[in-house]
Amino acid sequence: MIPVSAVLGTGERWRIVDEQRASLADLLAGLSPEEWEAPTRCGDWRVRDVAAHLTIAARLTHRAVVAEFVRARGNFDRMIHDSAVREAELPVAEIVANLRSIIGSRRLAPTTSPREPLLDILVHGQDIALALGRTREMPPDAARDAADRAWTMRVPPRPWPLPKARLVATDITWTRGAGEEVRAPIAALLLLVTGRPEAARQWCERVGAEGVTGHPFSGDSPQIL
């Protein structure tokens, strides 16, 4: 088990966000036209929609965000969905270029904390990779930080119900919740607490994770942050 004493510092968190954005851009740059159109587990979101979504928060001004919110008639989920779908109409090379352009950016979406960009890139990176049948590793300390944020977040409101279980990471020190014990690598637990139990199971299978115990990982209801 990898020991860890605290949540990541802001500088270290942003360093990992930059690394994750760069590696995801490299993955996207090599996709075929068919792979860009592949469906994900996130409702009607395709790979290109999720990829486009990841470029928006660090590029839109607050004025543009307000305009998008008004355009969505005050519906936050509709704003996120529709803005991503419109952005996804761009040529794929431009979507990749936009993702590369925000490496080094520290801009946050309104109402979010500096912890959201890491949560966003880790989870949605998996949404893309798993949809494509790819394996995308997560640094355990980064996944722990993101899982802890997902568990404790109040603003913006957490869009997924938390599992009624005691979650225990098998590769890093992290425990949350109460009830039946579920043991798994922290990356799988991050997917579990963000409403992706089937993705968590799939991730464990792809990386050959051992020592996974607890109730079955099934019944995804993922949403986009």
Secondary structure, DSSP 4 states (H G I P E B T S, - for coil): -B---SSPPHHHHHHHHHHHHHHHHHHHHT--HHHHT-B-SSTT-BHHHHHHHHHHTTTS-HHHHHHHHHHTTT-HHHHHHHHHHHHTTS-HHHHHHHHHHTTT-----TT--TTHHHHHHHHHHHHHHHHTT------HHHHHHHHHHHHH--SSPP-SPPPSSEEEESSBS-EE--SSEEEE-HHHHHHHHTT-HHHHHHHHHHHT----BSS----------
